[in-house]
Each structure stands twice: as structure tokens, then as C-alpha cells.
Amino acid sequence: MAQGRYNAQQIEAFTQQALTEDEDLLAVVEGLVGKDAVMCQLATDTPTLGSDYQDVHRDTPPLFPEWGRETPPYQLAVNFLLVDVTLENGPIEIARGTHMMSKEEGLSRLASGAVALEPITMRAGDVMIRDVRGLHRGTPNRTKTPRPMVVMGYSRRWLFRPEVSIRVPRAGLDTLSPRARQLLRFNPIVESLDADGNEVYQSFAY
């Protein structure tokens, strides 16, 4: 898990595509999942008052479960905070190091106290890059204010998960840089975001 920080001007720039092509961010991403990485997800995680604890989970199944050990990284989540995250408004909890062990071993170590779920508090503008295999869960937002967090997913070029993608409006293609087009190259191009096609990222917990 790597963390960084962006200032208010850079947060504003994100809405105009700057963060998705940030050199420091992409250097970390490409160092972990390859220089030909694919951006496969753009979403938000926004717990509100009344939310509850998620089950402890991973965001992807293992590539080769029969192998008995974990592979190098193949999919990352980049979490970009739009507001301060406190213990009260729904921080993600992560069990460090569990991305390199099976889910069963990670859960066993959690049960024994060998590892622990740690709440990750951050400030608006902070960025966290994490391996999606690490055991984690969302926690309740006990405040009256929603806690939005941008989630950008990056994977190795050969990894295709049909349940998650980014719908790219055709009208916006001309506004994208060559690098952005390359990052988004395997995502569906749609005529309009108003058309049918809700996000189908449903199988998120493994």
C-alpha cells in the first residue's frame, strides 16, 4: 500500500483528467502492474449515515488458486479522497500484508490476532494505492455527511474482468490525450452516458 498527497489545485485538476495521468501515480502503477497497464475502473465509494460494516473481503479472486501461493500484483485500486476521512465517517480498514497470502490464511491470522484490520484515516487530496487482494472492509459512516472517495482501477494488460469497466462517451474521445486513450483502450465506447448501461461491477467481494 502506497500513499501520496495532492493539494486543492490538483484536486480541481482531477475533474479535468489530470490525476489519471499524474506521472508519480502512474510510475507506481506501472512499476507494479506493467508499463502497458489498463485503467479498468472509475467509480466512487460513498458511505452515508446508516451504512454498516462490509464483510472482510478481497476485490478479486486469485489467478491460480490451485498453485497454493500468491503471484506478483496484477490489479490495483487507487483511492483518491475528496474529503477528510476520520474514524467517524467510514474509513476503509485494511489488514496489511494479506495480499501475499491466501484469503483463508489471512482470515486465520485475523482470527488469531497475528494481523489486524487497521482504519486508514486520510485528508482530502490524499491518494492510496493498494493491491486489491489485501483483506479489507468498509466501515459505517456515523455522520450526517456522505464520505466520497474516487476509486480508479488499474490492471495488467491481459486481465479482463467483464463485471467492471468504464463507459467512455464517444464525444469525449477527442478530448483525451494519447496516453489516456491508451489507458482506456479496452473499455466500451458508448454514444451517450444517458443510454442503458449501468455499471455492472457486482462481484466485488471474494
C-alpha positions as CSV (number, residue, x, y, z in Angstrom):
1,M,0.0,0.0,0.0
2,A,1.4,3.4,-1.0
3,Q,0.1,6.8,0.0
4,G,0.6,10.2,-1.5
5,R,-1.0,13.6,-1.3
6,Y,-2.4,16.2,-3.7
7,N,-3.3,19.8,-3.0
8,A,-6.5,21.7,-3.6
9,Q,-5.4,22.8,-7.1
10,Q,-4.6,19.3,-8.1
11,I,-8.0,18.1,-6.8
12,E,-9.6,20.6,-9.1
13,A,-7.4,19.4,-11.9
14,F,-8.6,15.8,-11.4
15,T,-12.0,16.8,-12.7
16,Q,-10.3,17.7,-16.0
17,Q,-8.4,14.4,-16.2
18,A,-5.1,15.4,-14.7
19,L,-4.9,12.9,-11.9
20,T,-5.4,9.9,-14.2
21,E,-2.2,10.9,-16.0
22,D,-0.2,12.0,-13.0
23,E,3.4,11.0,-13.6
24,D,4.1,9.9,-10.0
25,L,0.9,7.9,-9.7
26,L,1.5,6.2,-13.0
27,A,5.1,5.4,-12.1
28,V,3.9,3.4,-9.1
29,V,1.1,1.8,-11.1
30,E,3.4,0.8,-13.9
31,G,6.1,-0.4,-11.6
32,L,3.6,-2.9,-10.0
33,V,1.4,-4.0,-13.0
34,G,3.5,-3.2,-16.0
35,K,4.1,-0.2,-18.4
36,D,1.2,-1.3,-20.6
37,A,-1.3,-1.1,-17.7
38,V,-5.0,-0.7,-18.4
39,M,-7.4,1.6,-16.5
40,C,-10.3,-0.6,-15.8
41,Q,-12.5,1.2,-13.3
42,L,-13.6,4.7,-12.4
43,A,-16.2,4.9,-9.6
44,T,-16.9,6.3,-6.2
45,D,-17.2,4.7,-2.8
46,T,-19.5,6.8,-0.7
47,P,-20.8,5.5,2.6
48,T,-23.7,7.6,4.1
49,L,-25.4,7.7,7.5
50,G,-26.9,4.3,8.2
51,S,-24.2,2.3,6.3
52,D,-22.8,-0.8,8.0
53,Y,-19.7,-2.8,8.1
54,Q,-18.8,-4.8,5.0
55,D,-17.7,-8.4,5.3
56,V,-14.0,-8.7,5.2
57,H,-13.1,-9.4,1.6
58,R,-10.7,-9.1,-1.3
59,D,-11.7,-7.3,-4.6
60,T,-10.5,-10.1,-6.8
61,P,-10.1,-13.9,-6.7
62,P,-6.6,-15.4,-7.0
63,L,-5.3,-16.0,-10.5
64,F,-4.2,-19.6,-9.8
65,P,-5.9,-20.9,-6.6
66,E,-4.6,-24.4,-7.2
67,W,-1.0,-23.1,-7.1
68,G,-1.1,-22.6,-3.3
69,R,0.7,-19.2,-3.2
70,E,0.2,-15.7,-4.4
71,T,1.5,-14.1,-7.7
72,P,3.0,-10.7,-8.2
73,P,0.5,-7.8,-8.4
74,Y,-2.0,-7.8,-11.3
75,Q,-4.7,-5.4,-10.2
76,L,-4.6,-2.2,-8.1
77,A,-7.1,0.2,-6.7
78,V,-6.1,3.9,-6.5
79,N,-8.2,5.6,-3.8
80,F,-8.4,9.4,-4.1
81,L,-10.0,11.3,-1.2
82,L,-12.4,14.2,-1.8
83,V,-13.0,14.9,1.9
84,D,-11.1,14.2,5.1
85,V,-11.6,10.6,6.3
86,T,-11.9,10.2,10.0
87,L,-12.7,7.4,12.4
88,E,-16.3,8.6,12.4
89,N,-17.2,8.9,8.7
90,G,-16.4,5.4,7.3
91,P,-12.7,4.8,6.8
92,I,-11.6,1.7,5.0
93,E,-10.0,-0.9,7.2
94,I,-7.1,-3.0,5.8
95,A,-5.1,-5.9,7.1
96,R,-1.6,-5.2,6.0
97,G,0.4,-7.9,4.2
98,T,-2.6,-10.1,3.5
99,H,-2.3,-9.5,-0.3
100,M,0.5,-12.0,-0.4
101,M,-1.3,-14.8,1.4
102,S,-4.4,-16.8,0.6
103,K,-7.7,-15.4,1.8
104,E,-8.0,-18.4,4.2
105,E,-4.6,-17.8,5.7
106,G,-5.4,-14.1,6.0
107,L,-8.7,-14.7,7.8
108,S,-7.0,-17.2,10.1
109,R,-4.3,-14.7,11.0
110,L,-7.0,-12.1,11.7
111,A,-8.9,-14.5,13.9
112,S,-5.7,-15.3,15.9
113,G,-4.7,-11.7,16.3
114,A,-1.5,-12.2,14.2
115,V,-2.7,-9.4,11.9
116,A,-5.3,-6.7,12.5
117,L,-7.7,-4.6,10.5
118,E,-6.4,-1.0,10.6
119,P,-8.7,2.0,9.9
120,I,-7.0,4.2,7.3
121,T,-7.7,7.9,8.0
122,M,-6.7,10.4,5.4
123,R,-7.1,14.0,4.4
124,A,-8.8,15.4,1.3
125,G,-6.3,15.1,-1.5
126,D,-4.6,12.1,-0.2
127,V,-4.1,9.1,-2.5
128,M,-3.7,5.5,-1.6
129,I,-2.6,2.8,-4.0
130,R,-3.4,-0.7,-2.8
131,D,-3.3,-4.3,-4.1
132,V,-6.9,-5.3,-4.3
133,R,-6.1,-8.8,-2.8
134,G,-5.4,-7.3,0.6
135,L,-8.2,-8.2,3.1
136,H,-10.3,-5.1,3.9
137,R,-13.8,-3.8,4.6
138,G,-15.8,-0.7,4.5
139,T,-17.0,0.7,7.8
140,P,-20.1,2.7,8.9
141,N,-20.3,6.5,8.3
142,R,-21.7,7.7,11.6
143,T,-22.0,11.3,10.5
144,K,-24.7,13.1,8.5
145,T,-22.3,14.0,5.7
146,P,-21.6,11.5,2.9
147,R,-17.9,10.5,2.6
148,P,-17.0,10.3,-1.2
149,M,-13.8,8.6,-2.4
150,V,-12.8,8.2,-6.0
151,V,-11.8,4.7,-7.0
152,M,-9.6,4.2,-10.0
153,G,-8.7,0.6,-11.0
154,Y,-5.6,-0.4,-12.9
155,S,-4.7,-3.9,-14.1
156,R,-2.2,-5.7,-16.2
157,R,-3.0,-5.5,-19.9
158,W,-4.1,-9.1,-20.2
159,L,-6.5,-9.1,-17.3
160,F,-10.1,-8.8,-18.3
161,R,-12.9,-8.7,-15.8
162,P,-16.2,-8.3,-17.6
163,E,-18.1,-7.3,-14.4
164,V,-16.1,-4.0,-14.2
165,S,-15.4,-1.4,-16.9
166,I,-15.5,2.3,-17.7
167,R,-18.1,3.5,-20.3
168,V,-16.3,6.1,-22.4
169,P,-18.5,8.6,-24.3
170,R,-17.6,8.8,-27.9
171,A,-17.9,12.6,-27.8
172,G,-15.2,12.7,-25.2
173,L,-12.6,10.7,-27.1
174,D,-11.2,13.8,-28.9
175,T,-10.6,15.5,-25.6
176,L,-8.4,12.6,-24.3
177,S,-4.6,12.6,-24.6
178,P,-2.9,9.7,-26.4
179,R,-1.9,8.4,-23.0
180,A,-5.4,8.5,-21.7
181,R,-6.7,6.7,-24.8
182,Q,-4.1,4.0,-24.3
183,L,-5.0,3.5,-20.6
184,L,-8.7,3.3,-21.6
185,R,-8.3,1.2,-24.7
186,F,-10.1,-1.9,-23.6
187,N,-13.2,-0.1,-22.3
188,P,-16.5,0.1,-24.1
189,I,-17.2,3.3,-26.1
190,V,-20.8,4.5,-25.9
191,E,-22.7,7.0,-27.8
192,S,-24.3,8.5,-24.7
193,L,-23.9,8.0,-20.9
194,D,-27.7,8.5,-20.7
195,A,-28.3,5.3,-22.6
196,D,-28.8,1.9,-20.9
197,G,-25.7,0.6,-19.3
198,N,-25.4,0.9,-15.5
199,E,-22.1,-0.2,-14.1
200,V,-22.1,-4.0,-13.7
201,Y,-19.4,-4.2,-11.0
202,Q,-21.4,-6.6,-8.9
203,S,-19.0,-9.4,-7.9
204,F,-16.7,-7.3,-5.9
205,A,-16.2,-9.3,-2.8
206,Y,-14.1,-12.5,-2.7
